[in-house]
């Protein structure tokens, strides 16, 4: 396949389509049928392709990074863009950027990869051997190593050449003390369940100090102590850190005790003994008014800590759909796509029988708050209600008051469906969800009532306000609640830790925005200061805790998959 001017491809898109077709062939049945004896040459060819792919990826990424093209999608760095838009993990995204910069700064290495003269593995080895050399000498040494590799030198020969260059450079600096000080680092990462991983490269002084502390605290507690040496070192590290905290030798904390947020799932709280009676008392009183450690780990941490109870819950939008259906049932409007007047009077009710006396206004035993034939009122399990557009369809019962004939009922259903489009339905669901959240939360809400009524101290302390109207500052209670909900930057697919974030008012205080949990989110410095306040992006927090960012040029980013419109 060639163009008129002799080029193999007419465009980058055409070349990518051919590359995808090539991989599809190799991953398909024809590739699987390859004889084992022929796999060796194929693997060598794939290694050459991998080298060329590495060079091409780095070249495109370098142009993308140089133009700051990531900004237009709402991401401050190329690494964060790769993480969010190219489905990479954060460490892999950062590694790709480092590799791109290495090849950009050393064109001899990039050219050798692009030509397939050296493998990606050899290129990264050459980069590792020469990383301690000064920039000018490193570029010259890399060029020599690449030329030697192209001439047929073995990997051991290349390693020897790099070693000689490094030793000559060290010999030229007799007074230099290369103790690895510039290579020092420690990283602490969090994995599943709050567990952590520590990686690092310690200087001799730091290594000696750590070794002294661990050896002093890792003694066996008793003869029956069955901990391994590694487990004793782990416990010694924890004990050493706790001793520093208790001795008030950690400046930022000033010796304060560990702060523990005790998560109390709202559904579990409702199942607590006596909850039903407490709910009834709260509901009656409200009607008359105007207007993450668990188990032994949590027990050990909370023993000598400042405990703070936090009631948590999951936003189940199916419950919201039932609330909407009950409200509309009183008006004779049903969530049923069928013609109720021609349904033959069969029962299609919501068999959980919620609502006053669980009676509808239709005849033949029909419940007018019906959600279809599904007993839970949700035939898809996602709150879609089984309509053709992925949302419940809307109509009126054929025997309802105000619709004496099937023809009138059909016309009423048509008008209802025109009004309740999928977009209108989603807006209504979110509006009802916000009201439901207001109903159960806050100092006078059901969650606070159940917690203070059913639980013993310290979990029954008075509730703190989570909405204080206009305020020049953000109270600690609201800040902690926002941190517990978001856990990090709430911008879609960002995920920077909470320690890097500011609390942002979704509706600015100058525009009358309240200082409340519902109006505040965590945003990192880039997404807060640059995207929101300089580039004109807008962030929306949904009742279920997900977010959507809208850019000034029509960009839309979701922290979640958009609603799926499925056929019923």
C-alpha atoms as one frame of an Amber mdcrd trajectory, in Angstrom:
protein
   0.000   0.000   0.000   1.665   3.234  -1.164   0.500   6.764  -1.868   1.137
   8.655  -5.092   4.342  10.158  -3.694   5.737   6.765  -2.693   4.898   6.902
   1.031   3.617   3.720   2.642   0.784   5.482   4.497  -1.211   8.545   3.696
  -1.762   9.652   7.305  -0.978   8.843  10.924  -4.522   7.499  11.381  -4.006
   5.089   8.483  -0.707   3.901   9.949  -2.342   3.310  13.341  -5.162   1.327
  11.731  -2.590  -0.900  10.023  -0.662  -1.323  13.285  -3.862  -2.383  15.055
  -4.682  -4.798  12.238  -1.204  -6.317  12.558  -1.628  -6.901  16.279  -5.122
  -8.322  15.735  -3.690 -10.830  13.280  -0.921 -11.918  15.660  -3.392 -12.187
  18.554  -5.902 -14.106  16.441  -6.154 -17.766  15.419  -3.537 -17.421  12.655
  -0.981 -16.191  15.141  -1.898 -18.967  17.578  -1.353 -21.547  14.817   2.302
 -20.505  14.411   4.696 -23.432  14.672   6.822 -23.398  17.832  10.024 -23.611
  15.807   9.089 -20.345  14.056   8.408 -18.424  17.287  12.052 -17.426  17.775
  12.332 -15.197  14.683   8.891 -13.740  15.455   9.977 -12.817  18.984  13.110
 -11.106  17.630  10.970  -9.137  15.196   8.546  -8.176  17.949  11.490  -6.944
  20.024  12.501  -4.682  17.136   8.897  -3.455  16.849   8.829  -2.776  20.595
  11.960  -0.634  20.282  10.429   1.372  17.432   7.143   1.715  19.328   9.032
   3.043  22.378  10.713   5.697  20.248   7.446   6.677  18.538   5.526   6.883
  21.820   8.238   9.044  23.390   8.346  11.329  20.341   4.587  11.934  20.307
   4.498  12.374  24.090   7.368  14.895  23.912   5.423  17.080  21.466   2.270
  16.696  23.573   4.172  17.710  26.724   6.015  20.622  25.112   2.730  22.156
  23.950   1.033  21.644  27.361  -1.787  19.952  25.431  -2.908  18.281  28.651
  -4.238  21.613  29.941  -7.132  21.608  27.465  -8.471  18.428  29.059  -8.166
  19.798  32.588  -4.942  18.066  33.658  -1.861  19.890  34.863   0.820  17.429
  33.747   1.334  14.817  31.061   1.557  12.138  33.749  -1.854  13.009  35.184
  -3.315  13.062  31.653  -1.909   9.593  30.905  -3.274   8.349  34.220  -6.797
   9.609  33.494  -7.131   9.488  29.714  -4.814   6.626  28.664  -5.882   4.236
  31.459  -2.422   4.017  33.042  -1.609   3.668  36.704   0.046   6.718  38.222
   3.490   5.023  38.606   3.435   3.807  34.981   2.351   7.231  33.738   5.234
   8.899  35.557   7.638   6.242  34.215   6.496   6.987  30.646   7.163  10.703
  31.151  10.629  10.008  32.598  11.403   7.730  29.651  10.195  10.380  27.214
  12.460  13.021  28.756  15.426  10.634  28.713  15.032   9.961  24.982  14.330
  13.637  24.274  17.570  14.654  25.978  19.614  11.889  24.300  18.716  11.762
  20.608  21.387   9.149  19.869  19.511   6.693  22.086  16.149   7.652  20.565
  17.473   7.287  16.992  18.900   3.844  17.739  15.539   2.714  19.110  13.642
   4.212  16.155  15.895   2.307  13.756  15.527  -0.912  15.744  19.318  -1.149
  16.193  19.067  -1.718  19.962  16.301  -3.130  22.127  14.323  -1.172  24.674
  15.931  -3.255  27.428  19.455  -2.359  26.304  18.527   1.303  25.929  17.237
   1.465  29.516  20.364  -0.374  30.750  22.616   2.183  28.998  20.611   4.986
  30.601  21.000   3.411  34.040  24.766   2.900  33.730  25.371   6.528  32.736
  22.889   8.381  34.966  25.575   9.575  37.438  27.732  11.154  34.735  27.511
  14.927  34.123  25.294  15.932  31.204  28.038  16.545  28.622  29.976  13.394
  29.440  26.800  11.330  29.638  25.682  12.344  26.140  29.118  11.491  24.738
  29.223   8.132  26.556  25.723   7.183  25.388  26.729   7.927  21.791  29.788
   5.670  22.147  27.713   2.867  23.696  25.061   3.078  20.962  27.698   2.939
  18.244  29.310  -0.063  19.931  25.942  -1.832  20.168  25.225  -1.164  16.484
  28.665  -2.615  15.666  27.761  -5.868  17.427  29.158  -5.412  20.950  27.686
  -7.713  23.606  25.860  -6.417  26.666  28.846  -7.229  28.922  31.100  -5.215
  26.594  28.754  -2.246  26.839  28.686  -2.537  30.626  32.496  -2.526  30.699
  32.707   0.576  28.474  30.215   2.385  30.740  32.160   1.322  33.854  35.440
   2.617  32.416  33.845   5.974  31.578  32.416   6.264  35.098  35.725   5.397
  36.771  37.639   7.895  34.606  35.180  10.595  35.599  35.522   9.735  39.289
  39.329   9.756  38.978  39.149  13.282  37.590  37.422  14.377  40.819  39.748
  13.159  43.597  38.164  15.401  46.228  34.588  14.454  45.397  32.747  12.349
  47.932  30.205  10.249  45.995  28.354   8.768  48.962  25.007   8.517  47.188
  23.581  11.480  49.117  21.806  12.845  46.044  20.137   9.456  45.491  18.481
   9.364  48.909  14.700   9.018  49.062  11.889   7.355  50.996   8.404   6.697
  49.651   5.415   5.478  51.637   2.544   4.161  49.522  -0.918   3.027  50.608
  -2.306  -0.270  49.296  -5.507  -2.243  49.944  -7.207  -1.885  53.300  -4.994
   0.997  54.409  -1.820  -1.149  54.449   1.393   0.523  53.337   4.574  -0.126
  51.391   7.875   1.651  52.116  10.593   1.987  49.475  13.776   3.968  49.716
  17.486   4.488  49.293  19.090   5.535  52.589  22.379   7.302  53.162  24.845
   5.449  55.417  24.039   7.790  58.324  20.288   7.330  57.954  20.642   3.567
  57.543  22.731   3.372  60.719  20.198   5.425  62.696  17.263   3.306  61.503
  19.161   0.117  62.276  19.891   1.283  65.830  16.221   2.118  66.475  14.909
  -1.137  65.024  17.420  -3.295  66.873  16.639  -1.507  70.148  12.885  -2.095
  69.819  12.658  -5.454  68.041  13.407  -7.614  71.071  11.170 -10.617  71.600
   8.404  -9.872  74.060   8.522 -13.335  75.630   9.831 -16.822  75.058   6.627
 -17.691  73.223   6.974 -14.711  70.871   6.624 -16.343  67.424   7.142 -13.190
  65.335   9.686 -13.371  62.537  12.551 -10.879  62.381  10.725  -8.949  59.649
   7.562  -8.778  61.740   9.536  -7.590  64.791  11.198  -4.869  62.675   7.761
  -3.771  61.456   6.420  -3.547  65.010   9.595  -1.756  66.122   9.114   0.884
  63.415   5.525   1.475  64.532   6.548   1.651  68.184   9.353   4.091  67.438
   6.991   6.434  65.590   4.415   6.239  68.389   7.094   7.034  70.979   8.039
  10.167  69.023   4.397  11.278  68.909   3.788  10.660  72.606   7.014  12.412
  73.567   5.767  15.520  71.704   8.780  15.459  69.381   6.835  15.694  66.109
   6.542  19.446  65.362   3.523  19.419  63.027   1.375  17.404  65.441   2.744
  18.871  68.698   2.418  15.467  70.315  -1.346  15.170  69.754  -2.888  11.736
  70.039  -3.860   9.755  66.962  -7.117  11.050  65.452  -9.539   8.220  64.602
 -12.709   8.709  62.548 -15.158   5.938  63.499 -17.326   5.127  60.453 -20.856
   4.013  61.361 -22.759   2.759  58.287 -26.265   4.237  58.379 -28.010   0.985
  57.292 -26.284  -0.897  60.143 -27.259   1.834  62.588 -30.896   1.411  61.538
 -30.641  -2.319  62.364 -29.355  -1.631  65.882 -31.614  -2.921  68.701 -34.211
  -0.284  69.448 -33.662   1.549  66.146 -37.234   1.055  64.904 -38.687   2.627
  68.056 -36.159   5.477  67.954 -37.007   6.137  64.302 -40.695   6.326  65.163
 -40.030   8.843  67.941 -37.858  10.950  65.656 -40.380  10.885  62.805 -43.215
  11.913  65.119 -41.126  14.717  66.566 -40.016  15.894  63.118 -43.578  15.958
  61.826 -44.470  18.436  64.567 -41.570  20.849  63.852 -41.862  23.944  61.679
 -40.393  24.364  58.537 -11.661   3.230  57.566 -10.023   0.745  60.102 -12.106
  -2.239  61.261 -11.976  -5.063  63.801  -8.845  -5.514  65.899  -6.966  -2.817
  63.966  -9.618  -0.232  64.852  -9.738  -1.448  68.461  -5.977  -1.105  68.875
  -5.792   2.321  67.239  -8.774   3.761  69.108  -7.675   2.598  72.562  -5.598
   5.751  73.152  -7.041   8.053  70.497  -9.490  10.910  70.108 -12.567   9.100
  68.749 -14.877  10.907  66.367 -18.083   9.107  65.279 -19.055   9.530  61.639
 -22.298   8.051  60.275 -21.882   7.017  56.628 -24.402   5.802  54.062 -24.668
   4.785  50.411 -26.915   6.747  48.056 -29.316   4.145  46.639 -31.052   5.895
  43.737 -33.611   3.084  43.517 -35.083   4.350  46.787 -35.347   7.803  45.222
 -37.243   6.262  42.276 -39.708   4.723  44.733 -40.210   8.087  46.453 -40.975
   9.682  43.090 -43.365   6.861  42.203 -45.230   7.186  45.509 -45.590  10.942
  45.060 -46.932  10.575  41.537 -49.222   7.691  42.448 -51.359  10.085  44.433
 -51.873  12.063  41.196 -52.751   8.912  39.233 -49.450   8.896  37.313 -47.675
   5.533  37.039 -44.186   4.381  36.121 -45.463   1.892  33.556 -44.766   1.968
  29.811 -47.807  -0.179  29.047 -51.276   1.248  28.450 -52.831   0.848  31.860
 -56.311   1.131  30.409 -55.715  -1.901  28.183 -53.655  -4.006  30.574 -56.609
  -6.105  31.591 -56.406  -5.143  35.237 -53.479  -7.476  35.960 -51.400  -6.685
  39.042 -48.109  -4.982  38.278 -47.567  -3.264  41.583 -44.521  -2.509  43.644
 -44.918  -5.437  45.964 -43.027  -3.922  48.862 -46.357  -2.127  49.511 -44.864
   1.156  50.623 -47.091   4.173  50.988 -50.243   4.924  52.954 -52.359   1.760
  53.165 -50.433   0.640  50.031 -53.540   1.366  47.943 -53.551   2.831  44.433
 -56.302   4.661  42.664 -56.721   2.142  39.831 -59.177  -0.696  39.649 -58.656
  -4.438  39.619 -56.272  -4.450  42.561 -53.707  -2.380  40.646 -51.278  -0.239
  42.677 -50.867   3.077  40.912 -47.321   3.496  42.191 -46.324   0.437  40.165
 -42.748   0.056  38.974 -43.374  -2.820  36.558 -43.354  -6.544  37.279 -40.108
  -6.512  39.249 -40.866  -7.043  42.967 -38.241  -4.466  43.915 -39.452  -1.954
  41.353 -36.154  -2.138  39.437 -35.973  -4.657  36.655 -32.407  -3.710  35.704
 -30.885  -3.359  39.140 -29.617   0.121  38.315 -32.711   2.190  38.935 -33.606
   2.272  35.270 -37.057   0.804  35.763 -36.935  -1.072  32.492 -37.924   1.620
  29.997 -36.605   1.758  26.479 -34.424   4.785  27.278 -32.949   3.442  30.488
 -35.296   5.475  32.732 -38.843   4.765  33.934 -41.613   5.642  31.508 -44.407
   7.838  32.756 -48.204   7.658  32.293 -51.485   7.725  34.187 -53.619   4.857
  35.363 -56.524   4.093  33.033 -58.980   3.983  35.941 -57.537   7.010  37.759
 -59.641   9.989  38.735 -59.611  12.603  35.969 -59.133   9.974  33.213 -62.526
   8.311  32.815 -61.704   6.745  29.454 -58.788   4.769  28.068 -58.354   7.363
  25.312 -58.041  10.201  27.805 -55.598   8.144  29.848 -53.498   7.481  26.764
 -53.342  11.207  25.967 -52.345  11.981  29.557 -49.597   9.379  29.423 -48.252
  10.862  26.206 -48.102  14.331  27.765 -46.338  12.903  30.845 -43.740  11.116
  28.736 -43.012  14.336  26.841 -42.361  16.141  30.107 -40.353  13.428  31.822
 -37.491  12.972  29.376 -34.396  11.040  30.549 -32.682  14.349  31.326 -35.663
  15.635  33.295 -35.896  12.339  35.149 -32.227  12.511  36.165 -32.622  16.103
  37.374 -35.686  15.118  39.400 -33.875  12.139  40.927 -30.977  14.353  42.026
 -33.340  16.979  43.455 -35.214  14.368  45.500 -31.913  12.804  46.618 -30.684
  16.158  47.938 -33.878  16.635  49.913 -33.568  13.086  51.293 -30.007  13.792
  52.419 -31.139  16.980  54.162 -33.913  14.993  55.844 -31.637  12.434  57.535
 -28.451  14.464  58.143 -27.511  17.322  60.418 -27.840  17.725  64.204 -31.651
  17.295  64.061 -31.620  14.574  61.394 -32.434  10.886  61.723 -28.791   9.774
  61.571 -27.789  12.034  64.452 -30.865  11.033  66.464 -30.183   7.305  66.092
 -26.497   7.698  66.907 -27.002   9.766  70.057 -29.976   7.647  71.178 -28.662
   4.127  70.534 -24.889   4.254  70.953 -22.843   4.590  74.118 -20.111   7.205
  74.693 -17.882   8.282  73.036 -20.054   7.646  69.958 -23.103   9.488  71.301
 -21.566  12.953  71.493 -23.661  15.880  70.162 -23.693  16.392  66.392 -21.715
  19.262  64.920 -23.308  21.504  62.264 -22.396  20.651  58.681 -24.048  23.745
  57.183 -23.428  27.179  58.729 -24.448  29.495  55.894 -21.958  32.221  55.008
 -18.622  32.026  56.832 -15.175  33.581  56.403 -13.573  30.288  57.452 -14.373
  26.591  57.198 -15.027  24.932  60.589 -13.077  21.800  61.424 -16.223  19.652
  61.487 -17.146  20.570  57.901 -13.551  20.220  56.715 -13.257  16.728  58.233
 -16.590  15.629  56.758 -15.534  16.785  53.284 -12.191  15.011  53.655 -13.879
  11.791  54.748 -16.272  11.916  51.793 -13.812  12.875  49.037 -10.578  11.348
  50.472  -8.633  13.281  47.834  -9.068  15.681  44.938 -12.667  15.370  43.731
 -11.780  16.329  40.158 -12.619  13.424  37.829  -9.802  10.885  37.718  -7.311
  13.057  39.653  -7.007  11.356  43.039  -4.269  13.507  44.598  -4.255  12.913
  48.374  -6.225  15.123  50.740  -3.041  16.641  52.178  -2.436  18.309  48.778
  -5.956  19.742  48.518  -7.897  22.878  49.391 -11.591  22.980  50.289 -13.433
  24.649  47.401 -16.918  26.193  47.496 -18.871  24.921  44.469 -20.997  28.070
  44.623 -18.586  30.843  45.489 -19.117  32.704  48.752 -19.286  35.966  46.794
 -22.305  34.530  44.969 -24.066  33.534  48.199 -22.571  30.045  48.470 -22.947
  28.371  51.856 -20.158  26.836  53.885 -21.586  23.335  53.991 -20.596  19.769
  53.171 -22.959  19.804  50.177 -21.323  22.957  48.765 -17.682  22.037  49.426
 -15.258  19.643  47.765 -11.556  18.886  47.960  -9.502  20.095  44.992  -5.748
  19.961  44.439  -3.835  23.164  43.742  -3.926  22.815  39.949  -7.609  22.010
  39.623  -8.598  24.605  42.227  -6.387  27.572  41.396  -5.856  27.004  37.671
  -8.805  25.072  36.230 -11.584  26.575  38.375 -10.412  30.108  39.112  -8.353
  30.881  36.002  -9.465  28.681  33.098 -13.188  28.870  33.870 -13.994  25.211
  34.492 -17.068  24.347  36.576 -17.421  21.332  38.892 -20.743  19.726  39.843
 -21.102  17.438  42.884 -23.877  14.876  42.527 -25.879  13.522  45.508 -24.159
  10.120  45.201 -20.718  11.712  45.701 -19.639  11.564  42.039 -18.538  14.684
  40.170 -18.679  16.114  36.657 -16.365  18.846  35.369 -17.452  21.156  32.539
 -14.774  22.986  30.579 -15.012  26.428  28.962 -14.883  24.902  25.466 -17.559
  22.278  26.035 -15.345  19.594  27.572 -17.087  17.172  29.944 -15.227  14.930
  32.389 -16.986  12.398  34.618 -15.622  10.732  37.754 -18.025   7.933  36.891
 -19.442   6.297  33.799 -22.376   8.305  32.352 -25.876   6.825  32.688 -26.324
   3.946  30.275 -29.415   4.169  28.100 -30.378   0.535  27.614 -33.302  -0.998
  25.804 -36.030  -2.397  27.953
